[in-house]
């Protein structure tokens, strides 16, 4: 996953909103969200078919979600590397980052959101740091939690997400476009070209013939009365979201 947007308003009807845009090689196989893990039957998420894990996991009973982004730093040794895809599963199920031996993992950022707030862990291959996100609208990208205006994508999208009317939790049976409104348009890239340096939804054709780009977008709303979960495998189309929950 390349970008996570989190909006935290503790006294709102829906206190936590999360957008997750996954970027990956187009050739890497995956399955759309479902209950793919028999050992964790309460979790829902898309499944990476190569390593078996996920980039974003949701525990609807706990009103909790965890999302993983690749980080920057020192990679793990080839002889002991473990897939990072099980980290969101464990975090969503248990409500914490539990693995004590992080040296087995390449660098990552892990976002954990629930009704108590949003936590963020950063592992650079050498040291682990943690942040609690304050109320407001935040963006996490591969460089980490970007709080300034140096990242052009963040400079474009963060103020627009912050200004967008917030879904209020009413009408959970509504179709995604009606429920999310402007949030769906922004999550689908706001009409920017995929090669625009500000783009949220991207596509790059690499010299070796492979394609790297946005493969899916997730919209989540966490509230006392439940989880709203919408998903799109056509990231640039705001009308392509389909309801996963409720």
C-alpha positions, -999 to 999 in steps of 0.1 A, spaced: 0 0 0 12 34 -9 -11 59 8 -33 60 39 -55 90 48 -69 91 83 -94 116 97 -99 116 135 -128 137 150 -134 121 185 -168 137 191 -182 130 156 -209 105 149 -183 86 129 -150 94 147 -125 77 124 -124 76 86 -97 58 67 -88 57 30 -62 31 19 -48 31 -16 -28 0 -25 0 2 -50 16 -30 -63 30 -47 -93 1 -55 -117 13 -90 -121 11 -98 -83 -21 -119 -77 -46 -111 -50 -82 -117 -39 -107 -90 -30 -119 -86 6 -133 -116 24 -128 -138 54 -98 -155 40 -80 -167 72 -95 -197 91 -73 -190 121 -87 -155 123 -123 -159 112 -134 -125 125 -111 -106 101 -120 -92 66 -95 -80 41 -80 -85 6 -55 -114 4 -22 -114 -13 -20 -148 -30 18 -148 -31 25 -146 6 -10 -152 21 -13 -120 41 -29 -86 35 -23 -49 32 -54 -40 52 -74 -60 77 -107 -51 94 -122 -66 126 -158 -53 125 -167 -67 159 -139 -46 175 -145 -16 153 -108 -18 144 -86 -18 112 -49 -21 105 -31 -10 73 4 -16 61 27 5 39 62 -2 27 88 19 45 123 30 38 155 18 54 176 -13 59 160 -45 44 159 -78 63 184 -105 54 174 -129 27 180 -158 49 154 -147 76 130 -124 58 93 -128 67 64 -114 48 50 -82 64 15 -92 53 6 -109 85 13 -78 106 -20 -61 98 -38 -94 106 -22 -96 140 -27 -59 148 -64 -59 137 -71 -90 157 -51 -81 189 -51 -43 189 -13 -39 191 20 -46 173 29 -79 189 59 -93 170 90 -88 191 115 -97 165 111 -70 138 145 -77 124 128 -103 102 109 -76 83 117 -51 57 109 -15 67 72 -7 71 47 17 85 17 1 103 -15 21 110 -39 8 137 -73 26 140 -101 20 164 -126 41 184 -99 49 209 -78 67 183 -51 59 157 -16 47 163 12 45 139 44 24 141 75 30 119 102 3 114 133 13 94 151 -20 97 171 -7 127 147 10 152 110 12 159 92 44 167 55 50 174 31 79 172 -4 86 183 -22 107 157 -40 137 171 -75 149 159 -74 161 124 -67 148 89 -34 130 83 -16 113 54 9 84 57 30 76 26 61 55 20 83 82 36 61 81 67 36 105 84 39 136 62 30 167 83 44 194 60 39 205 24 70 189 9 52 159 -6 31 172 -36 5 145 -32 0 153 4 0 191 -3 -28 185 -28 -50 159 -11 -48 166 26 -66 199 26 -92 186 2 -99 156 24 -100 179 54 -125 202 37 -147 174 23 -181 169 40 -178 141 65 -200 110 62 -222 111 93 -231 74 96 -267 78 86 -282 56 59 -258 26 61 -277 9 34 -269 37 9 -248 29 -21 -211 39 -17 -213 71 -39 -242 84 -19 -227 75 15 -192 89 9 -199 118 -15 -168 138 -20 -146 113 -1 -152 87 -29 -142 112 -56 -110 121 -37 -101 85 -29 -104 77 -66 -78 103 -74 -99 134 -80 -95 131 -117 -57 137 -117 -37 118 -144 -19 87 -131 15 103 -140 8 136 -123 33 141 -95 4 149 -72 -15 117 -81 -30 95 -55 -40 68 -80 -9 60 -101 4 39 -129 40 35 -141 53 13 -169 88 3 -159 117 -3 -183 116 -41 -178 80 -42 -190 63 -45 -156 36 -22 -145 35 -7 -110 4 11 -100 -27 15 -78 -46 -18 -77 -74 -11 -52 -89 16 -29 -106 10 5 -129 34 23 -136 27 60 -158 45 86 -155 33 122 -183 42 146 -200 28 178 -228 14 157 -206 -5 133 -181 -4 104 -188 9 69 -164 -8 45 -163 -1 7 -138 -13 -18 -129 -7 -54 -107 -27 -78 -110 1 -104 -92 28 -84 -97 57 -107 -135 53 -109 -154 68 -80 -185 49 -91 -167 15 -88 -168 11 -50 -188 -18 -37 -201 -23 -2 -183 -49 19 -199 -39 53 -226 -37 66 
